[in-house]
């Protein structure tokens, strides 16, 4: 389930968008101001942001520029929603970092289609592309996980399930994933196993990462699930 942040100060419009997105299977958070939107992003990185141009205090344009300028939020997909339909406005929105620009009024079907298109474009270009977080490198093509410790390149040994779990977490850093979401994305929704199974494999994954000093990358978010942080130094619960 993708998490969408809707940044819209008109409550009726925000609620209408929210209803349609939830019916389509999205998890939705609503923010009415730029400050609320920033606070929501600071808590949990959304999979996509729908942001109105005109907001109290700070514009959606300024928000987009800020997020594109910070490493943690640089890759968030952003669709700008606005009544401004001049070509110069669209160019300004796209130049600020928006991935798409939708003028009001718009149909829910068009919005959902634009969202799907943006999410497809923002998905990893190739599942076989190597990924790296905090010096930890995973190469799906060779199925190797390595990290340099004290000038020595060390290979991390782990089982196939832990490898898939690590790959998913590394390609979705800083996002909180519930046990149900991890079961769906790592094991597949056709597999009927208990959610506590996730805890067992997370424990095994942390144990595998301990020799290369990376177990703390896998954080427990109490009452929510698990997250891979991009910075070492925190302690895994």
C-alpha positions as CSV (number, residue, x, y, z in Angstrom):
1,X,0.0,0.0,0.0
2,X,1.5,3.3,-1.1
3,X,1.4,6.2,1.3
4,X,0.3,9.6,-0.2
5,X,0.7,12.9,1.5
6,X,-2.1,15.4,0.4
7,X,-1.1,19.0,1.1
8,X,-4.2,21.1,0.5
9,X,-5.7,23.9,2.7
10,X,-9.2,23.6,1.3
11,X,-10.7,20.9,3.6
12,X,-13.5,20.0,1.2
13,X,-11.0,19.4,-1.7
14,X,-8.6,17.6,0.6
15,X,-11.3,15.3,1.9
16,X,-12.6,14.5,-1.7
17,X,-9.1,13.6,-2.8
18,X,-8.5,11.5,0.3
19,X,-11.8,9.5,-0.2
20,X,-10.9,8.7,-3.8
21,X,-7.3,7.7,-3.0
22,X,-8.4,5.5,-0.1
23,X,-11.0,3.8,-2.3
24,X,-8.1,3.1,-4.8
25,X,-6.1,1.4,-2.0
26,X,-3.8,4.2,-1.0
27,X,-2.9,5.2,2.6
28,X,-3.5,9.0,3.0
29,X,-2.2,11.7,5.3
30,X,-3.6,15.2,5.0
31,X,-1.7,18.4,5.7
32,X,-3.3,21.9,5.5
33,X,-0.2,24.0,5.7
34,X,3.4,23.9,4.6
35,X,4.5,23.4,8.3
36,X,2.2,20.5,8.7
37,X,3.4,19.0,5.5
38,X,7.1,19.3,6.6
39,X,6.3,17.7,9.9
40,X,4.5,14.8,8.2
41,X,7.5,14.2,5.9
42,X,9.9,14.5,8.8
43,X,8.0,11.7,10.6
44,X,7.6,9.3,7.6
45,X,8.7,9.7,4.0
46,X,5.6,9.3,1.8
47,X,5.7,7.4,-1.5
48,X,4.2,10.4,-3.3
49,X,3.1,14.0,-2.4
50,X,0.1,15.9,-3.9
51,X,0.7,19.5,-3.1
52,X,-1.4,22.6,-3.7
53,X,0.5,25.7,-5.1
54,X,-1.3,28.2,-2.8
55,X,-0.8,27.4,0.9
56,X,-0.9,29.5,4.1
57,X,2.6,30.7,5.0
58,X,4.7,29.0,2.4
59,X,3.7,28.0,-1.1
60,X,3.8,24.5,-2.5
61,X,6.4,25.8,-4.9
62,X,8.7,26.6,-2.0
63,X,8.0,23.2,-0.4
64,X,9.0,21.4,-3.6
65,X,12.2,23.4,-3.9
66,X,13.1,22.6,-0.3
67,X,12.5,18.9,-0.6
68,X,14.4,18.7,-3.9
69,X,17.3,20.4,-2.1
70,X,17.6,17.9,0.7
71,X,19.2,14.5,0.3
72,X,16.5,12.7,2.4
73,X,13.6,14.1,0.4
74,X,15.2,14.6,-3.0
75,X,13.6,11.5,-4.6
76,X,10.0,12.0,-3.3
77,X,7.6,12.0,-6.3
78,X,5.7,15.3,-6.3
79,X,2.5,16.2,-8.2
80,X,1.5,19.9,-8.0
81,X,-2.3,20.7,-7.9
82,X,-3.3,24.2,-8.7
83,X,-5.9,26.4,-10.4
84,X,-3.0,28.3,-12.1
85,X,-3.1,27.1,-15.7
86,X,-0.8,29.5,-17.5
87,X,2.1,27.9,-19.3
88,X,4.6,30.0,-17.3
89,X,3.0,28.6,-14.1
90,X,3.4,25.0,-15.2
91,X,7.0,25.7,-16.2
92,X,7.7,27.2,-12.8
93,X,6.1,24.2,-11.0
94,X,8.1,21.7,-13.0
95,X,11.3,23.7,-12.6
96,X,10.8,23.8,-8.8
97,X,10.9,20.0,-8.8
98,X,7.4,18.8,-9.4
99,X,7.2,15.5,-11.4
100,X,3.8,16.5,-12.8
101,X,1.4,19.4,-12.7
102,X,-2.4,19.0,-12.6
103,X,-4.8,22.0,-12.9
104,X,-8.1,22.3,-11.1
105,X,-10.7,21.2,-11.6
106,X,-9.6,17.6,-12.4
107,X,-11.3,14.3,-12.4
108,X,-10.3,11.6,-9.8
109,X,-9.6,9.2,-12.6
110,X,-7.1,11.6,-14.2
111,X,-5.4,12.2,-10.9
112,X,-5.1,8.4,-10.2
113,X,-3.7,7.9,-13.7
114,X,-1.1,10.7,-13.2
115,X,-0.1,9.2,-9.9
116,X,0.4,5.8,-11.3
117,X,2.5,7.2,-14.1
118,X,4.7,9.2,-11.7
119,X,5.2,6.2,-9.4
120,X,6.1,4.0,-12.4
121,X,8.7,6.6,-13.5
122,X,10.1,6.9,-10.0
123,X,10.4,3.2,-9.4
124,X,13.9,1.7,-9.5
125,X,14.9,1.6,-13.1
126,X,16.3,-1.9,-12.8
127,X,15.8,-4.4,-10.0
128,X,19.3,-5.7,-10.7
129,X,20.9,-2.3,-10.0
130,X,23.3,-2.3,-7.0
131,X,22.2,-0.2,-4.0
132,X,24.2,1.3,-1.2
133,X,23.2,2.7,2.2
134,X,25.8,3.9,4.8
135,X,28.6,2.0,3.0
136,X,26.6,-1.2,2.9
137,X,26.5,-2.4,-0.7
138,X,24.0,-4.9,-2.1
139,X,24.3,-6.3,-5.7
140,X,21.2,-8.2,-6.8
141,X,23.0,-9.5,-9.9
142,X,25.7,-11.3,-7.9
143,X,23.7,-11.7,-4.7
144,X,26.5,-10.2,-2.7
145,X,26.4,-7.9,0.3
146,X,29.6,-6.2,1.2
147,X,30.9,-3.4,3.4
148,X,34.4,-2.0,4.0
149,X,35.5,-2.2,7.7
150,X,39.0,-1.0,8.7
151,X,40.1,-0.9,5.1
152,X,39.0,-4.5,4.6
153,X,36.1,-5.4,2.2
154,X,34.0,-7.9,4.1
155,X,31.2,-10.0,2.6
156,X,28.0,-10.5,4.6
157,X,26.5,-14.0,4.6
158,X,22.7,-14.3,4.9
159,X,19.8,-16.5,3.8
160,X,17.7,-15.8,0.7
161,X,14.8,-14.4,2.7
162,X,17.1,-12.0,4.6
163,X,18.6,-11.0,1.3
164,X,15.2,-10.1,-0.2
165,X,14.2,-8.3,3.0
166,X,17.4,-6.3,3.0
167,X,17.1,-5.4,-0.7
168,X,13.5,-4.1,-0.2
169,X,14.5,-2.0,2.9
170,X,17.6,-0.6,1.1
171,X,15.5,0.4,-1.9
172,X,13.0,2.1,0.3
173,X,15.1,3.9,3.0
174,X,13.7,6.0,5.8
175,X,10.2,4.7,5.2
176,X,8.3,2.8,7.9
177,X,6.9,-0.5,6.8
178,X,4.4,-2.5,8.8
179,X,4.8,-6.3,9.2
180,X,1.9,-6.8,6.8
181,X,3.4,-4.6,4.2
182,X,6.7,-6.4,4.4
183,X,5.0,-9.8,4.1
184,X,3.2,-8.5,1.0
185,X,6.3,-7.0,-0.6
186,X,9.0,-9.5,0.4
187,X,7.2,-12.8,0.8
188,X,4.2,-12.1,-1.6
189,X,0.5,-11.7,-0.8
190,X,-0.1,-15.3,-1.8
191,X,2.0,-16.6,1.1
192,X,0.0,-17.2,4.3
193,X,2.4,-16.9,7.2
194,X,2.1,-15.1,10.5
195,X,3.3,-11.5,10.9
196,X,5.6,-12.6,13.7
197,X,7.7,-14.3,11.1
198,X,8.9,-10.9,10.0
199,X,10.3,-10.3,13.5
200,X,12.3,-13.5,13.3
201,X,13.8,-12.6,9.9
202,X,14.6,-9.1,11.0
203,X,16.5,-10.5,14.0
204,X,18.4,-12.8,11.7
205,X,19.2,-9.9,9.3
206,X,20.5,-7.8,12.2
207,X,22.7,-10.7,13.3
208,X,24.1,-11.1,9.8
209,X,24.8,-7.3,9.6
210,X,26.5,-7.1,13.0
211,X,30.0,-8.2,11.9
212,X,30.1,-5.2,9.5
213,X,28.6,-2.9,12.1
214,X,25.4,-2.3,10.3
215,X,22.7,-3.9,12.5
216,X,21.6,-0.5,13.7
217,X,20.5,0.4,10.2
218,X,17.4,-1.7,10.8
219,X,15.3,0.3,13.2
220,X,12.1,-0.8,15.0
221,X,9.4,1.8,15.0
222,X,7.3,0.8,18.0
223,X,3.6,0.2,17.1
224,X,4.3,0.7,13.4
225,X,6.9,-1.7,12.0
226,X,10.5,-1.4,10.7
227,X,12.6,1.2,8.9
228,X,16.0,1.3,7.3
229,X,17.8,4.5,8.4
230,X,20.5,5.9,6.1
231,X,22.7,7.0,9.0
232,X,24.6,4.8,11.4
233,X,24.8,5.8,15.0
234,X,21.2,5.0,16.2
235,X,20.6,1.8,18.2
236,X,18.2,-0.8,16.8
237,X,15.4,-1.6,19.3
